[in-house]
Amino acid sequence: MAFFRAKDTIEEGDLVVVCLSRDNMVPITVNASVVYNNKFGNFAHANMIGMQYGSKMYSHNGRGYVHLLFPTPELWTLIVPHRTQILYLPDISFISAYLDLVPGRRVLECGTGSGSFSHSIARSIAPNGHLYSFEYHEKRYEIAKAEFEQHGIADLITLQHRDVLKDGFALSNAVQAVFLDLPAPWDAIASAKEAFDRLEVGRLCSFSPCIEQVQRTCQALADHGFTDIRMFEVLIRDHDLRSMPHPTIQSAIARHRSQIEAKALAQQQRAASAPQANGHTEPTTNTGEETKKRKATDALAETTTPDGHDLSLRPLTDAELHYTLMTKTEEECRGHTSYLTFATLIPAADTSPSMMAV
Ligand code: SAM
């Protein structure tokens, strides 16, 4: 199986993401002689074989259920055993878009770390792209290598065990995109530049947790002839999705019109029932109390008919309402994930395709 070649039916040896809830998922490799156990009870792997991915499976005692999901890079990022800090989906999606990671792209990534981003890159560039990934920590390198093989993405990735700051990438004229997630990315810029394909516009991204690293990286990028250098701070903001009711224009107009008409009618009725003026005005000796009373009576007259019917806008009926999906964002962004510095490498004039053709 491969992460990016979805299939319908679960087979022996498959990696299955057992989902108890959005925050509780476990990867298992299906082995007919094993029984997976959780707080709901037992789930025999043998019974999973032949089930459809996405199915609901009940425990042996029917006390609870899990969903059996096909592993995707997105799910893997949520469940990967952490050997290092990893890249999460907000950064992964942003970087993938800005580096233009599409099928066929040749990409360099350093360091591999826990391989969270490597899985997404592999899926984006499949089937004919290639990822060169570098990791100097031997154990991490070995685990990542084994995982790439188990997950069917090893043919897309050349993983090297190498200290790139000491020995460079040893790649020349090979890639169109570079991603650096290193403690001292500025020291890898010269070697990364060498790795870029000389006939194409190259895109580089460096992930840094702090602004001092960004400053040094920007300086190194400028010194090595990169252009369009810009940094983005990635902030997480939740969008609360709601279905908001609002009246249609026709129903809003009709409702206001009927209210105006009802008020006009009430005024006519009040005028008709008021005692006729005889030209004689009573001397005005209004106390504050009387003025207050009169104001209250006038206000009541505005909102009720003389016989006491309510004249305020009637509530809308369901038939008069439309529902629109809207998002409400929080005022504050809770913490940031990273600073992402992007830069472009334009092919040198003497090696650009048009010059080569001359
Ligand atoms: N992006 C990865 C992910 O999504 O899982 C996480 C990368 S992790 C933060 C950084 C990795 O770079 C570590 O595993 C570290 O061992 C590796 N590294 C640091 N310096 C290195 C160097 N000079 N050469 C190669 N790898 C290096």
Residues whose N, C-alpha, C, O or C-beta is under 5 A from the ligand:
A	BS01	SAM	T84 Q85 I86 L87 G111 T112 G113 S114 G115 S116 F117 F134 E135 Y136 H137 R162 D163 V164 L165 D181 L182 P183
